Amino acid sequence: MNFKGINFFNIKKTKTAVFIFLLCLIASPASLIAQEKVAVTIQQNDISVIEALQEIERQTKMFVAYNESQLKNQPNLDLNISNRPLEEVLNRILQGTGFTWQVKDNYIVIVPGQQVSRRQISGTIIDELGQPVIGANIIEKGTSNGTVSDLDGNFSLTVDENAVLLVSYIGYLSQEIHTAGRNRLSIILVEDLKTLEEVVVIGYGSVKRRDITTAVSSISTESIDERPIISAAQAIQGKAAGVNVYQPSGTPGGDMANGVVLITTKQATAGAKVTAHIQYGASRVANQIESLNAAQYKELMDELRPGAIPEGTTDRTDWFKEVYGTGIIQNYQLQLADGNERIRYFVSGGYLDEKGVLSAAFFRRFNLRSNVESQLRNWLHMGLNLAYSDNTRNGVTTGLGSNRGGVVLSVVNLPTAATVKDEATGLYNRLFFGQNITNPVEALENGKNNRNNENRLIASANATITFMPDLTLRTSFTLDRRNGKSTGFTPPVHGTDRDDWGAAWDTRSMNQLLVFDNVLNYKKTFADKHNVEGMAGTSWTDSEWSQSYINGSHYKDGSIKTLNAANKIAWDNTGSNASHWGILSGFGRASYNYDSKYLFTFNMRADGSSKLHPDHRWGIFPSFSAAWRISSENFMQDFEWLDDMKIRGGWGQTGNQSGVGDFAYLQRYNITRQAWFEEGKTDAVPLISQANLRTPDLTWETTSQTNIGLDATLFRDRLTIAMDYYYKYTSDMLMFVSLPSGAAAANQIVRNEGEMENRGFEFSANSRNLTGSFRWDTDFNISFNRNKLKKLALQQIYYDAETTDALRLIRVVRNEPGRPLGGFYGYISDGVDPETGELMY
């Protein structure tokens, strides 16, 4: 047994009790009186009992003896003691611990308090509906003495005479029950209405959900832990109203003007914890699109190209079965966490392997993440976060034009009377009764040779300085570095209808992002009801990107797939690229709420982007929002089914500078290599030509938004709903404008070209249907959005979306003022002429 402070004693464990007893016995009142003149000052929050005793030892120069194993698990204290007598300070520190103290000369000994008589108590635990709570925990406070309730909610426990019971159960609020003078207890547990107290992360800070004045959706890990997801994008799919997640590649696997997604990762926690997560699953295409059979396909083609398909063709190939199969996902993750009041750490690692429903598609990822947090001083907290991932996938071309279809649409478009391979040559079929459609089986076979690999390191260090309890400064520096490599190979194929010499490519890129943030936060409550918060900060971002690429062709065969086996290296398709941009921001926020009933928030930020012209690169974006918690008003107190209701509204502006290139406002040039191997061009140098027209007035695209919303929780947190109506008007839209041929040396310019409006309604509902051992939650959300292009300055019509890659320049999307963005444009049929069978327009 180790007695801190008197380490020169060597006492056997069996004699410890005698030693303590003798010290207590010889302690005299005179010695206590002598110590009353000793004063102690301890002003520190979240201090352990042992640390407080060590501080007494330091200030008084006395030896303090205690059993560390008995005191180390005592709750931490918040002490605000200034120049108080030693006796008073010791009593304050040991209050509620079950220990007392004795003093003799220059020694202070911490000993167990006087034993009291024990008795048995019993009781019943039920919920608000009168149903017994099975398995509730009942613990005698300050001890490990406890029990659980039985099938009828009953319990019994032997406790001290004046014991306090701690009663808890998942999903219910914990209670402290004083037992003095009571032998039989009836305890009613109340459901934990924690939704309103949930802390939501917002830009450069956090706030309780009940005090939010704007539209915010949050998704916790609890709602996604059991889903077979491999990315954050998949995690939010369908979980928040108004958020659309696109995965254009179709294989396994985004500025503030349209909203911001904030992702917070798991952090280190105190207390040892080891978690293993193993997941194995299978997936198949649920709804197969039915294709035309051979007879139906011939009937259709006879209308378009009579005689293209011979008589008597029958079904020979089920293209769906040839292409699609069963996808398999394996996910193995291990997490370790531990720490104490001074330092905490978290480490996780894992491996994910997904085989797609397309036979050649796959995704593999190794990941490692760690964070460490340390309270170095009472006023200084530091943290370090590291995350590394290495993922590999292949590049299967799932879509091209609507007629060729890539792998996916060709399954539907191909005639079932055709075969995968030409029976005469043994080569993959490419012409199907005159239809130029991708052979999906050949595409998948070639796709097996493609690899897209990326390894990514994210390292972040942060420090929080607490000047006073209400004023903190957080500074952080983040490095995000990504290295990518994309390789591919298409084997040579020769036949009467083809002469493919094979091709290969190798593209490598590096992207480095540096972010330096400094945020000062102030939070203060006056007279218990006036809550004031202020935030001010700066942010600096610097991004560098580089790329090198090489392409080769003319392979002897497909046995060696690397570029050194190519006879031709593309002299006009090999080179390198690089780019660089930065942004500097200043921002601030001020908020006030009265008793969480009337809430007001004002934000202001200024952003300067290197992508925009120096005379116009700074944008100022203010916003204001307010909320009224109507459920807190006296006239709403009779609505017992209503837990909380808040009406909110706001207006604000956001800026966008993405999508226009890193040197958008500058005059740029094209470099065209010359064929140095041609006669007379041995010493030729590249040609330089103007690529664009410079834009000296290029500035921020700005979106102004007004929204009105309502948040409500009902039926004791069983149902949560949120509704929002919004109106957005975007001006100075950043667009690429085509110029008439011959109007200038270049045919394109980037400028602030148009204006557009969006309006819509979003609704979400979350219900807790069943709680307890069996849990059933339901989430529902729906969104409606309507947009209209209001104005275009130079180019009045923008065409897009070709219906087929065989018929060029026939485009069905026409963007022009007065119409929705991305709307289809074409003839509307009046039906079929019954006499001719032709469509009527």
C-alpha positions in Angstrom: 0.0 0.0 0.0 1.4 3.3 -1.0 0.9 6.3 1.3 1.5 9.5 -0.7 3.5 12.1 1.1 5.1 9.7 3.7 7.1 7.6 1.5 9.9 7.1 4.0 7.6 4.7 6.0 7.8 1.0 5.1 4.8 -0.6 6.5 3.4 -4.0 5.7 -0.1 -4.2 4.4 -1.4 -6.2 7.4 -0.3 -3.4 9.8 -1.8 -0.5 7.9 -5.0 -0.3 9.9 -3.0 -0.2 13.2 -0.8 2.5 11.9 -3.7 4.7 10.9 -5.6 4.0 14.2 -2.6 5.0 16.3 -2.1 8.3 14.4 -5.8 9.1 14.9 -5.6 8.2 18.6 -2.7 10.4 19.5 -4.0 13.4 17.5 -5.0 16.1 20.1 -7.3 19.1 20.0 -4.2 21.3 20.6 -2.8 20.3 17.3 -6.0 21.2 15.5 -6.0 24.6 17.1 -2.4 25.1 16.0 -3.4 24.5 12.4 -6.3 27.0 12.3 -3.8 29.8 11.5 -2.8 28.0 8.3 -4.6 29.5 5.2 -5.0 27.8 1.8 -6.1 29.1 -1.6 -7.3 26.8 -4.4 -9.1 28.2 -7.4 -9.4 25.6 -10.0 -12.2 23.8 -11.8 -12.3 20.0 -12.5 -9.5 19.2 -10.0 -9.3 15.7 -8.5 -9.3 15.1 -4.8 -5.7 13.8 -5.0 -4.6 17.0 -6.8 -6.3 19.2 -4.2 -4.5 17.3 -1.4 -1.2 17.7 -3.2 -1.9 21.5 -3.5 -2.4 21.6 0.3 0.8 19.8 0.8 2.6 22.3 -1.4 1.2 25.4 0.3 1.3 24.2 3.9 4.7 22.3 3.7 2.9 19.5 5.6 3.0 15.8 4.8 -0.4 14.4 3.6 -0.8 10.7 3.8 -3.6 8.8 1.9 -4.4 5.6 0.1 -4.3 6.5 -3.6 -6.5 3.6 -4.7 -9.3 4.7 -2.4 -9.3 8.3 -3.6 -8.5 8.1 -7.3 -12.0 7.4 -8.4 -13.7 10.2 -6.4 -15.5 12.8 -8.5 -13.5 15.9 -9.6 -14.2 19.2 -7.8 -14.7 22.8 -8.8 -12.9 24.8 -6.1 -13.1 28.5 -5.6 -11.3 28.8 -2.2 -9.4 32.0 -1.3 -7.3 32.3 1.9 -9.5 29.9 4.0 -8.4 28.0 7.1 -6.9 24.5 6.6 -9.7 22.8 8.5 -12.4 24.4 6.3 -10.5 23.5 3.1 -10.0 19.8 4.1 -13.7 19.5 5.0 -14.7 20.9 1.7 -12.4 18.6 -0.3 -13.4 15.4 1.5 -17.1 16.3 1.7 -19.2 13.3 0.4 -16.2 11.0 -0.1 -16.7 8.9 3.1 -13.3 10.0 4.4 -12.2 12.4 7.1 -8.8 13.7 8.3 -6.6 13.8 11.3 -3.6 16.0 12.0 -0.6 15.7 14.3 2.3 18.1 14.3 3.4 18.3 10.6 1.3 15.3 9.3 -2.2 15.1 7.8 -3.7 11.7 7.5 -6.8 10.9 5.4 -8.8 8.1 7.0 -12.1 6.4 6.4 -15.0 8.1 8.2 -16.8 6.6 11.1 -18.9 3.5 10.2 -22.6 3.9 10.5 -25.3 1.3 10.9 -26.7 -0.4 7.7 -30.2 -1.3 6.9 -32.2 -2.9 4.0 -34.5 -0.9 1.8 -36.8 -2.0 -1.0 -38.8 -0.4 -3.8 -40.4 -0.5 -7.2 -39.3 1.4 -10.3 -41.9 2.2 -13.0 -42.1 4.5 -16.0 -44.6 7.4 -16.6 -47.2 4.9 -17.9 -47.0 2.8 -14.8 -45.1 0.0 -16.5 -42.3 -1.7 -14.6 -38.7 -0.8 -15.6 -36.7 -4.0 -15.9 -33.0 -3.9 -15.4 -32.7 -0.3 -13.9 -29.5 0.3 -12.1 -29.7 1.2 -8.4 -26.3 2.2 -6.8 -25.6 3.5 -3.3 -23.9 6.9 -4.1 -20.2 7.0 -3.4 -19.9 3.2 -3.3 -19.9 0.2 -5.6 -22.8 -1.3 -3.7 -25.8 -1.8 -6.1 -28.4 -4.0 -7.7 -30.9 -4.0 -10.6 -34.7 -4.1 -10.8 -36.3 -7.5 -11.6 -39.1 -8.4 -14.1 -41.7 -6.5 -12.0 -39.5 -3.5 -11.4 -38.8 -4.5 -7.8 -35.5 -4.3 -5.9 -33.9 -4.5 -2.5 -30.6 -3.3 -1.2 -28.7 -3.0 2.1 -27.4 0.5 2.5 -26.1 3.0 5.1 -28.6 4.8 7.4 -28.6 8.0 5.4 -27.7 6.6 2.0 -28.5 8.4 -1.3 -29.4 6.1 -4.2 -28.5 6.7 -7.8 -31.2 5.3 -10.2 -30.5 5.1 -13.9 -31.7 3.4 -17.1 -31.0 3.9 -20.8 -33.4 6.4 -22.3 -34.5 7.9 -18.9 -33.3 10.7 -16.7 -31.1 9.6 -13.8 -32.4 10.3 -10.3 -30.9 10.8 -6.8 -33.1 9.3 -4.1 -32.6 10.2 -0.4 -33.4 7.3 1.8 -33.2 8.9 5.3 -36.3 7.7 7.3 -37.6 5.6 4.4 -37.6 1.8 4.0 -39.9 1.4 1.0 -39.5 3.5 -2.2 -41.7 4.0 -5.2 -39.7 5.6 -8.1 -41.0 6.9 -11.4 -38.5 7.3 -14.1 -39.0 10.1 -16.7 -37.9 9.8 -20.3 -34.8 11.7 -21.2 -35.9 14.6 -23.4 -32.5 15.3 -24.7 -33.2 16.5 -28.3 -33.4 20.1 -27.3 -30.2 20.0 -25.3 -28.2 18.3 -28.2 -25.2 20.4 -29.1 -25.0 21.1 -32.8 -21.8 22.1 -34.5 -22.1 25.3 -36.6 -19.5 27.4 -38.3 -16.6 28.1 -35.9 -18.5 27.0 -32.8 -21.3 25.0 -31.4 -24.8 25.8 -29.9 -27.6 23.9 -28.3 -30.2 22.8 -30.8 -32.9 24.7 -28.8 -31.0 28.0 -29.4 -30.5 27.7 -33.1 -32.1 30.4 -35.2 -31.5 29.0 -38.7 -32.3 25.8 -40.5 -29.9 23.0 -39.5 -30.1 19.2 -40.0 -27.8 16.9 -38.1 -27.0 13.2 -38.5 -25.4 11.3 -35.7 -23.3 8.1 -35.9 -26.0 6.2 -34.1 -28.2 6.5 -37.2 -25.5 5.2 -39.6 -23.5 2.6 -37.6 -25.6 -0.3 -38.9 -25.7 0.8 -42.5 -23.2 -0.6 -45.0 -21.6 2.7 -46.0 -18.1 3.4 -47.3 -18.2 7.2 -47.4 -19.6 10.3 -45.7 -21.6 11.0 -48.8 -23.4 7.8 -48.5 -24.0 8.4 -44.8 -26.1 11.6 -45.4 -28.0 10.1 -48.4 -31.7 10.5 -47.7 -31.1 11.6 -44.1 -31.5 15.4 -44.5 -34.2 17.4 -46.4 -32.9 19.3 -49.4 -29.6 17.4 -49.6 -29.0 15.4 -52.8 -26.0 13.1 -53.1 -24.8 12.1 -56.5 -22.5 9.2 -57.5 -22.1 9.7 -61.2 -19.6 6.9 -61.8 -22.1 4.2 -60.8 -19.3 2.1 -59.2 -18.6 1.5 -55.5 -17.3 4.3 -53.6 -18.1 19.1 -53.7 -19.2 26.5 -51.9 -21.2 28.0 -49.3 -23.8 29.5 -51.7 -25.7 26.2 -51.6 -25.2 25.3 -47.9 -22.4 23.8 -45.9 -21.8 20.2 -44.6 -19.8 20.1 -41.4 -18.5 16.7 -40.3 -17.1 16.1 -36.8 -15.2 12.9 -36.1 -15.0 10.7 -33.0 -12.7 12.2 -30.4 -10.7 10.8 -27.5 -12.6 10.0 -24.3 -11.6 9.3 -20.7 -11.8 5.7 -19.7 -10.4 2.6 -21.5 -12.6 1.4 -24.3 -12.0 -1.1 -27.1 -14.5 -1.4 -29.9 -14.5 -3.9 -32.8 -16.8 -3.5 -35.8 -17.2 -6.4 -38.3 -19.5 -6.1 -41.2 -20.3 -8.5 -44.0 -23.0 -8.0 -46.5 -24.3 -8.7 -50.0 -26.2 -6.6 -52.5 -28.0 -7.1 -55.7 -29.9 -4.9 -58.2 -33.5 -5.0 -56.7 -35.5 -3.9 -59.7 -34.3 -5.2 -63.1 -35.3 -3.1 -66.1 -37.1 -5.3 -68.5 -35.7 -5.2 -72.1 -37.5 -5.9 -75.3 -37.4 -9.5 -76.3 -36.2 -10.5 -79.8 -39.7 -10.2 -81.4 -40.5 -6.9 -79.8 -37.0 -5.5 -80.8 -37.5 -6.6 -84.4 -40.9 -4.9 -84.5 -39.4 -1.7 -83.3 -36.5 -1.8 -85.6 -38.7 -2.6 -88.6 -40.4 0.8 -88.0 -37.0 2.6 -88.0 -34.9 0.5 -90.3 -37.0 -2.0 -92.2 -35.1 -5.2 -92.9 -32.2 -4.5 -90.5 -33.1 -7.6 -88.5 -33.7 -10.9 -90.3 -36.8 -12.9 -89.8 -36.9 -15.7 -87.3 -34.5 -14.2 -84.7 -34.9 -15.5 -81.2 -33.7 -14.6 -77.7 -30.1 -15.7 -77.2 -28.5 -13.5 -74.6 -29.8 -12.2 -71.2 -27.5 -9.2 -71.0 -28.5 -8.4 -67.4 -27.2 -11.8 -66.2 -24.0 -11.4 -68.3 -23.2 -8.0 -66.6 -24.7 -8.0 -63.1 -24.0 -10.2 -60.2 -23.9 -10.2 -56.4 -21.9 -7.4 -54.7 -20.0 -8.3 -51.5 -18.9 -5.9 -48.8 -16.5 -6.7 -46.0 -15.6 -4.0 -43.4 -13.4 -4.5 -40.4 -12.7 -1.7 -37.9 -10.9 -1.6 -34.6 -11.0 1.4 -32.2 -9.1 2.0 -28.9 -9.6 4.9 -26.5 -8.3 5.7 -23.1 -7.2 8.6 -20.9 -7.6 10.5 -17.7 -8.3 14.1 -16.7 -5.0 15.3 -18.2 -4.5 13.4 -21.4 -6.8 11.3 -23.7 -6.2 9.4 -26.9 -8.1 7.6 -29.6 -6.8 5.3 -32.3 -8.7 3.5 -35.0 -7.8 1.4 -38.0 -9.6 -0.7 -40.5 -9.9 -2.4 -43.9 -12.8 -2.3 -46.3 -13.3 -4.4 -49.4 -16.3 -4.0 -51.7 -17.0 -6.0 -54.8 -19.6 -4.2 -56.9 -22.7 -5.6 -58.6 -20.8 -5.0 -61.8 -18.4 -7.9 -62.1 -15.3 -5.8 -62.6 -16.1 -3.0 -60.1 -14.3 -2.9 -56.8 -13.3 -0.6 -54.0 -10.6 -1.3 -51.3 -9.5 1.0 -48.5 -7.1 0.9 -45.6 -7.6 3.6 -43.0 -5.8 4.8 -39.8 -6.9 7.6 -37.6 -5.6 8.9 -34.2 -6.2 11.9 -32.0 -4.6 13.0 -28.7 -5.9 15.7 -26.4 -4.0 17.1 -23.4 -4.8 19.6 -20.7 -1.3 20.9 -20.4 -2.2 23.7 -18.0 -5.5 24.9 -16.5 -5.5 27.6 -19.2 -4.1 25.6 -22.1 -5.6 22.6 -24.0 -3.9 21.1 -27.0 -4.9 18.5 -29.5 -3.4 16.6 -32.5 -5.4 14.7 -35.1 -4.0 12.4 -37.8 -5.9 10.5 -40.4 -4.5 8.4 -43.3 -6.3 6.4 -45.9 -5.2 4.5 -49.0 -8.0 3.5 -51.4 -8.0 1.8 -54.8 -10.9 1.4 -57.2 -11.1 0.6 -60.9 -12.6 2.9 -63.5 -15.5 1.1 -65.2 -17.2 3.3 -67.8 -20.8 3.1 -66.8 -22.2 5.7 -69.1 -21.6 7.4 -72.4 -24.2 8.8 -74.8 -27.8 7.6 -74.6 -27.4 5.3 -77.6 -24.1 3.6 -76.7 -24.9 3.7 -73.0 -21.6 2.5 -71.5 -22.1 -0.6 -69.4 -25.4 0.3 -67.7 -27.7 1.5 -70.4 -26.3 -0.9 -73.0 -27.8 -3.7 -71.0 -31.2 -2.3 -71.7 -30.5 -1.2 -75.3 -28.9 -4.3 -76.7 -30.9 -6.8 -78.7 -31.4 -10.1 -76.9 -31.0 -11.9 -80.3 -27.3 -10.9 -80.4 -24.5 -12.9 -78.8 -21.7 -11.6 -76.6 -19.0 -12.8 -79.0 -19.0 -13.3 -82.8 -19.3 -17.0 -83.2 -17.1 -16.9 -86.4 -14.2 -14.9 -85.1 -14.4 -15.4 -81.4 -14.1 -11.6 -80.9 -16.5 -9.5 -78.8 -19.5 -8.3 -80.9 -19.6 -4.5 -81.5 -22.2 -4.1 -84.2 -25.6 -5.4 -83.3 -27.8 -5.5 -86.4 -26.4 -2.1 -87.4 -26.7 -0.6 -84.0 -23.4 0.9 -82.6 -23.8 0.1 -79.0 -21.2 -0.7 -76.3 -20.7 -4.3 -75.6 -20.9 -4.3 -71.8 -19.1 -7.5 -71.3 -16.1 -6.3 -73.3 -16.1 -3.0 -71.5 -16.1 -4.8 -68.1 -13.3 -7.1 -69.2 -11.1 -4.1 -70.3 -12.1 -2.2 -67.1 -10.4 -4.9 -65.0 -7.0 -3.4 -66.1 -7.9 0.1 -64.7 -6.7 1.3 -61.3 -7.4 4.6 -59.5 -5.4 4.9 -56.3 -5.3 7.7 -53.8 -3.6 8.0 -50.5 -4.5 10.9 -48.3 -3.0 12.4 -45.1 -4.9 14.9 -43.0 -2.9 16.3 -40.0 -4.3 19.0 -37.7 -3.0 20.6 -34.5 -5.0 22.9 -32.3 -4.6 24.8 -29.1 -7.3 26.4 -26.9 -6.2 29.2 -24.5 -8.7 30.0 -21.8 -8.1 33.6 -20.7 -11.1 33.4 -18.4 -14.1 31.1 -18.1 -16.0 33.2 -20.6 -13.2 34.0 -23.1 -11.3 31.5 -25.1 -9.0 31.6 -28.2 -8.7 28.5 -30.4 -6.1 28.3 -33.1 -5.6 25.4 -35.5 -3.4 24.5 -38.4 -4.4 21.7 -40.9 -2.5 20.0 -43.7 -4.5 18.0 -46.2 -2.3 16.2 -48.8 -3.5 13.8 -51.4 -1.5 11.8 -53.9 -3.4 10.2 -56.8 -2.5 7.7 -59.5 -4.7 6.6 -62.3 -3.5 3.8 -64.7 -5.3 1.9 -67.4 -4.8 -0.5 -70.3 -6.8 -1.5 -73.3 -5.4 -4.6 -75.1 -4.8 -4.7 -78.8 -7.5 -6.5 -80.9 -7.3 -7.1 -84.6 -10.0 -8.5 -86.9 -11.8 -7.9 -90.2 -14.0 -5.2 -88.5 -11.4 -3.7 -86.1 -7.8 -2.8 -85.9 -7.2 -1.7 -82.2 -3.5 -1.3 -81.4 -4.0 -1.1 -77.7 -3.6 1.9 -75.4 -2.3 2.7 -71.9 -2.1 5.7 -69.7 -0.6 6.9 -66.4 -1.8 10.1 -64.6 -0.4 11.2 -61.3 -1.4 14.2 -59.2 -0.7 15.9 -55.9 -3.0 18.3 -54.1 -2.0 20.1 -50.9 -4.3 22.2 -48.8 -3.2 24.3 -45.9 -5.7 26.0 -43.5 -4.9 28.3 -40.6 -7.8 29.3 -38.4 -7.9 31.6 -35.3 -11.2 32.0 -33.5 -11.9 34.1 -30.3 -15.1 33.1 -28.5 -16.9 35.0 -25.6 -19.9 33.6 -23.8 -21.6 35.2 -20.8 -24.9 34.9 -18.9 -26.3 37.8 -17.0 -29.0 37.6 -14.3 -29.6 33.9 -15.3 -31.6 34.8 -18.3 -29.6 37.2 -20.6 -27.3 35.1 -22.7 -24.7 36.8 -24.8 -22.2 35.2 -27.2 -19.6 36.8 -29.5 -17.2 35.3 -32.0 -14.4 36.8 -34.2 -11.8 35.1 -36.2 -9.7 34.8 -39.3 -9.1 32.0 -41.7 -6.3 31.5 -44.3 -6.4 28.8 -47.0 -3.7 28.0 -49.5 -4.1 25.3 -52.2 -1.5 23.8 -54.6 -2.2 21.2 -57.3 0.1 19.5 -59.8 -0.3 16.7 -62.3 1.8 14.8 -64.8 0.4 12.4 -67.5 1.6 10.1 -70.2 -0.2 8.1 -72.8 1.0 5.3 -75.1 -0.3 3.0 -77.8 0.6 0.3 -80.3 1.2 -2.8 -78.2 2.3 -6.2 -79.6 -0.1 -8.0 -77.4 -1.8 -7.7 -74.0 0.8 -9.6 -72.0 2.7 -6.5 -70.8 0.4 -3.7 -69.8 2.9 -1.1 -68.8 3.9 2.0 -70.9 7.4 0.7 -71.6 5.8 -1.9 -73.8 4.1 0.7 -76.0 5.8 1.5 -79.3 4.3 5.0 -79.5 4.3 7.6 -76.6 1.8 10.3 -77.4 4.0 13.4 -78.1 0.9 15.6 -78.0 -0.8 14.0 -75.1 2.0 13.8 -72.5 2.9 16.6 -70.1 2.2 18.3 -66.8 -0.2 20.8 -65.2 -0.1 22.9 -62.1 -2.3 25.4 -60.3 -2.4 27.5 -57.2 -5.1 29.5 -55.3 -5.7 31.0 -51.9 -8.4 32.7 -49.9 -8.3 35.0 -46.8 -11.3 35.5 -44.6 -12.4 37.5 -41.6 -15.6 36.8 -39.8 -17.7 37.5 -36.7 -20.9 36.5 -35.0 -22.9 38.1 -32.2 -25.9 36.5 -30.6 -28.3 37.2 -27.8 -31.1 35.3 -26.3 -33.4 36.0 -23.4 -34.1 32.9 -21.4 -33.9 30.8 -24.6 -37.2 32.4 -25.6 -36.3 35.3 -27.8 -33.2 34.7 -29.9 -31.2 36.9 -32.2 -28.0 36.2 -34.3 -26.0 38.4 -36.6 -23.1 37.2 -38.7 -20.6 39.0 -40.9 -17.8 37.7 -43.0 -15.3 39.1 -45.6 -13.6 36.9 -48.1 -10.8 37.7 -50.5 -10.1 35.2 -53.3 -7.0 35.0 -55.6 -9.3 33.6 -58.3 -11.0 37.0 -58.7 -9.6 40.3 -60.0 -7.7 42.3 -57.4 -10.0 45.2 -57.6 -13.1 43.0 -57.0 -11.8 40.0 -55.0 -13.2 41.0 -51.6 -16.8 40.2 -50.8 -18.8 41.2 -47.7 -21.5 38.8 -46.7 -23.9 39.6 -43.8 -26.7 37.6 -42.4 -29.3 38.0 -39.6 -31.7 35.5 -38.0 -34.2 35.5 -35.1 -36.3 32.9 -33.4 -39.3 33.0 -31.0 -39.8 30.0 -28.7 -43.6 30.3 -28.6 -43.9 27.2 -26.4 -42.3 29.1 -23.5 -45.1 31.7 -23.4 -47.6 31.5 -20.6 -50.5 31.1 -23.0 -49.0 27.8 -24.4 -48.6 26.0 -21.0 -51.9 24.2 -21.3 -50.7 22.3 -24.3 -49.2 19.3 -22.4 -48.6 17.3 -25.6 -46.3 20.1 -26.9 -42.7 19.9 -25.6 -41.2 22.7 -27.6 -42.1 24.9 -30.6 -39.9 27.6 -32.2 -40.7 29.9 -35.1 -37.6 31.3 -36.8 -36.7 33.4 -39.8 -33.6 35.0 -41.3 -32.0 36.7 -44.2 -28.4 36.4 -45.4 -25.9 36.4 -48.2 -23.3 33.9 -49.2 -20.6 34.0 -51.9 -19.3 31.6 -54.4 -16.0 31.6 -56.4 -15.8 28.0 -57.4 -15.9 26.4 -60.8 -14.2 29.1 -62.8 -10.5 28.1 -62.6 -7.7 29.3 -60.4 -6.6 32.1 -62.7 -10.1 33.0 -64.1 -9.6 36.8 -64.4 -6.2 36.6 -66.1 -5.3 36.4 -69.8 -4.3 32.8 -70.5 -2.7 31.1 -73.5 -2.7 27.7 -75.1 0.5 25.9 -75.8 0.5 23.7 -78.9 3.4 21.3 -79.6 4.7 21.0 -83.1 5.5 17.7 -84.8 9.2 17.9 -84.5 9.6 14.6 -86.3 8.2 16.0 -89.6 10.4 17.3 -92.3 11.6 20.9 -91.7 10.4 21.0 -88.1 13.4 19.5 -86.3 14.0 22.6 -84.2 10.4 23.7 -84.0 9.1 25.3 -80.8 5.5 25.3 -79.5 2.9 27.7 -80.8 1.3 30.1 -78.4 -2.3 31.2 -78.9 -4.8 33.2 -76.9 -7.1 31.0 -74.9 -9.6 33.5 -73.5 -10.5 37.1 -73.0 -9.4 38.6 -69.7 -12.1 39.7 -67.2 -11.0 42.8 -65.3 -14.3 43.1 -63.4 -14.7 39.4 -62.3 -16.1 39.3 -58.8 -18.1 37.1 -56.4 -21.3 35.3 -57.3 -23.7 36.3 -54.5 -26.8 34.5 -53.2 -29.3 36.3 -51.0 -31.6 34.0 -49.1 -34.7 34.5 -47.0 -36.2 31.7 -45.0 -39.0 31.1 -42.5 -39.2 27.9 -40.5 -40.7 26.0 -37.6 -39.2 23.4 -35.3 -41.3 21.4 -32.8 -41.0 18.4 -30.5 -44.2 16.7 -29.4 -45.4 13.9 -27.1 -42.5 13.9 -24.7 -39.8 14.0 -27.4 -41.5 11.1 -29.3 -41.9 13.2 -32.5 -39.7 16.0 -33.9 -40.6 18.0 -37.0 -39.0 20.8 -38.9 -40.5 22.9 -41.8 -38.8 25.5 -43.9 -39.8 27.8 -46.7 -36.9 29.5 -48.5 -36.4 32.0 -51.3 -32.9 32.4 -52.9 -31.8 34.9 -55.5 -28.4 34.5 -57.1 -26.8 37.4 -58.9 -23.5 37.8 -60.7 -23.5 34.1 -61.7 -20.1 32.9 -62.7 -20.4 31.5 -66.2 -18.4 30.5 -69.3 -19.8 32.6 -72.2 -19.3 31.6 -75.8 -18.4 34.4 -78.2 -19.4 34.6 -81.9 -16.9 33.3 -84.3 -14.5 36.0 -85.4 -15.6 38.5 -82.7 -12.3 38.1 -80.9 -9.1 36.2 -80.9 -10.6 33.8 -78.4 -14.1 32.4 -78.4 -14.8 32.2 -74.7 -14.8 34.5 -71.6 -15.5 33.9 -67.9 -17.8 36.6 -66.5 -20.6 37.4 -64.1 -23.3 36.7 -66.5 -26.7 35.9 -65.1 -29.3 35.9 -62.3 -31.4 33.0 -61.0 -34.0 32.4 -58.3 -34.8 29.3 -56.3 -37.8 28.8 -54.0 -38.9 25.8 -52.1 -40.3 24.0 -49.1 -38.6 21.3 -47.0 -40.1 19.1 -44.3 -38.6 16.5 -42.0 -40.1 14.3 -39.3 -38.3 12.0 -36.8 -40.2 9.7 -34.5 -39.2 7.4 -31.6 -41.8 4.7 -31.9 -40.4 2.2 -29.4 -37.7 2.7 -26.8 -35.9 0.3 -24.4 -34.4 -3.0 -25.3 -36.2 -3.0 -28.6 -35.8 0.3 -30.3 -37.7 1.6 -33.4 -37.1 5.0 -34.9 -38.5 6.5 -38.1 -37.0 9.3 -40.2 -38.9 11.0 -43.1 -38.0 14.0 -45.2 -39.2 15.6 -48.4 -38.2 18.6 -50.5 -39.7 20.7 -53.2 -37.7 23.2 -55.2 -38.5 25.4 -58.2 -36.0 27.5 -60.0 -36.0 30.0 -62.8 -33.3 31.6 -64.8 -34.1 35.3 -64.6 -31.4 37.1 -66.6 -28.5 36.5 -69.0 -26.4 39.4 -70.1 -24.4 38.4 -73.3 -25.4 34.9 -74.4 -29.2 34.5 -74.2 -29.4 30.8 -74.8 -27.3 27.9 -73.5 -27.8 24.5 -75.0 -26.8 21.2 -73.3 -27.4 17.5 -73.2 -27.1 15.7 -76.5 -29.6 12.9 -76.9 -27.1 10.8 -78.7 -23.4 10.7 -79.5 -24.2 9.6 -83.0 -26.2 12.7 -83.9 -24.1 15.7 -82.8 -25.4 19.2 -82.0 -29.0 17.9 -81.4 -29.4 19.0 -77.8 -32.6 18.8 -75.7 -31.7 21.2 -72.8 -32.2 24.8 -73.5 -31.3 27.4 -70.7 -32.8 30.8 -71.3 -34.4 33.6 -69.1 -37.9 32.7 -68.0 -37.3 29.0 -67.9 -36.1 26.5 -65.2 -32.4 25.7 -65.3 -31.8 22.4 -67.0 -35.3 22.2 -68.6 -35.9 20.0 -71.6 -36.9 21.7 -74.8 -38.5 20.1 -77.9 -41.7 19.4 -79.7 -44.8 18.2 -77.8 -46.7 15.5 -79.5 -50.4 15.8 -80.1 -50.7 12.0 -80.4 -50.5 9.5 -83.2 -52.2 9.9 -86.5 -54.5 6.9 -86.7 -54.2 6.7 -90.5 -50.5 7.0 -90.9 -49.3 5.9 -87.5 -47.0 8.9 -87.4 -46.6 11.3 -84.4 -48.5 14.5 -84.8 -47.0 17.9 -83.6 
